[in-house]
Amino acid sequence: MQRLKTRPQFQAALAGGTVSRTPHFALHRLNLPEAKPLASAEDSHIAPLFQTQEVWLGAMVPKRWAKRAVTRNAIKRQIYNVSAQFEVRLPCAAHVVRLRSGFDRQQFISATSPMLKLAVRQELEQLFERAANKP
């Protein structure tokens, strides 16, 4: 699995459309063109961004929804760990997991509490399960 690193890669993947959602996360997917000569102008801007036909993944955890850096980093680690379990079931495409709402700070007091980690993991597994079942 390759990781998205540049802003144009993230923008292209986000433009691909939403594949699945949970209360806190959204998964966006951009299907990559086959490794054949580029047929359309639309494919020509995608090819340089994604050099290999693999599963590409990026994580977006905005400060708006996770104020503390320790929380953002913990959520990103969970995203990459859970996605590794689903790598073989995901199509060769560029994926972005985006945190779209915050976790309740009254319920999850600590930024790295086991309860928060469990809640994030369960939601991510649900998100990837739905995405793996969609073509």
C-alpha positions in Angstrom: 0.0 0.0 0.0 1.3 3.4 -1.0 0.6 6.6 1.0 -0.7 9.8 -0.5 1.9 12.5 0.1 1.1 15.6 -2.0 -1.7 18.0 -2.0 -2.7 17.2 -5.7 -2.9 13.5 -4.8 -5.3 14.3 -1.9 -7.3 16.7 -4.1 -7.6 14.1 -6.9 -8.7 11.4 -4.5 -11.3 13.6 -2.8 -12.7 14.6 -6.2 -13.3 10.9 -6.9 -16.4 10.8 -4.7 -17.5 9.3 -1.4 -17.7 5.5 -1.2 -18.8 5.0 2.4 -19.6 6.9 5.5 -19.9 6.4 9.2 -20.9 9.0 11.8 -17.4 10.3 12.1 -15.6 9.2 8.9 -15.9 9.4 5.2 -14.0 7.3 2.6 -13.3 8.9 -0.8 -12.1 6.9 -3.7 -10.6 7.7 -7.1 -10.4 4.8 -9.5 -7.0 4.7 -11.2 -6.8 4.3 -15.0 -5.4 0.9 -16.2 -1.7 0.7 -17.1 -2.4 1.3 -20.8 -1.8 4.4 -23.1 -3.9 7.3 -21.9 -7.1 7.6 -23.9 -8.6 10.7 -22.5 -7.5 14.1 -21.3 -9.1 13.3 -17.9 -6.7 10.4 -17.4 -3.6 12.4 -18.4 -3.6 14.4 -15.2 -4.1 11.4 -12.9 -1.3 9.3 -14.3 1.7 11.4 -13.1 0.2 11.6 -9.6 -0.1 7.8 -9.1 2.8 6.0 -10.8 1.9 2.5 -9.8 -1.3 0.4 -9.9 -1.6 -0.2 -6.2 -3.9 0.8 -3.4 -3.1 4.3 -2.3 -4.2 5.7 1.0 -4.2 9.1 2.8 -5.7 10.2 6.1 -7.2 13.7 6.8 -7.8 14.5 10.4 -8.5 18.3 10.6 -7.8 20.4 13.7 -11.4 21.5 13.5 -12.6 18.0 14.6 -9.6 16.9 16.7 -8.0 19.8 18.5 -5.0 18.0 20.1 -2.1 16.8 18.0 -1.9 13.6 20.1 -5.5 12.8 19.2 -5.0 13.5 15.5 -1.9 11.3 15.4 -3.6 8.5 17.3 -6.5 8.6 14.8 -4.2 8.6 11.8 -2.3 5.6 13.2 -5.6 3.7 13.6 -6.6 4.6 10.0 -3.3 3.2 8.6 -3.4 0.1 10.8 -7.0 -0.8 10.0 -6.5 -0.1 6.3 -3.6 -2.6 6.2 -6.1 -5.4 7.2 -8.4 -4.5 4.3 -5.6 -3.8 1.7 -6.2 -7.1 -0.3 -10.0 -6.4 -0.4 -9.7 -2.8 -1.6 -9.5 -2.1 -5.4 -6.4 -0.5 -6.9 -7.4 3.1 -6.4 -6.6 6.2 -4.4 -8.4 6.4 -1.1 -8.7 9.2 1.5 -10.2 8.6 4.9 -11.5 12.0 6.2 -12.6 12.7 9.8 -15.9 14.6 9.2 -17.0 15.2 12.8 -15.4 15.3 16.2 -15.6 12.7 19.0 -17.4 13.9 22.1 -14.8 15.3 24.6 -17.2 14.7 27.5 -17.3 11.0 26.7 -13.7 10.6 25.7 -11.8 12.7 28.2 -8.3 11.5 27.4 -6.9 12.1 23.9 -5.5 8.5 23.7 -7.9 6.6 26.0 -8.6 2.9 25.3 -12.3 3.8 24.9 -11.5 6.3 22.1 -9.2 3.9 20.4 -11.8 1.2 20.4 -14.5 3.5 19.1 -12.3 4.8 16.3 -11.2 1.2 15.4 -14.8 -0.1 15.3 -15.9 2.8 13.1 -13.0 2.4 10.7 -13.6 -1.3 10.4 -17.2 -0.6 9.5 -16.1 2.1 7.0 -13.6 -0.2 5.2 -16.0 -3.2 5.3 -18.6 -1.1 3.4 -16.0 0.2 1.0 -14.6 -3.3 0.3 -18.1 -4.6 -0.6 -18.7 -1.8 -3.1 -17.2 -2.1 -6.7 
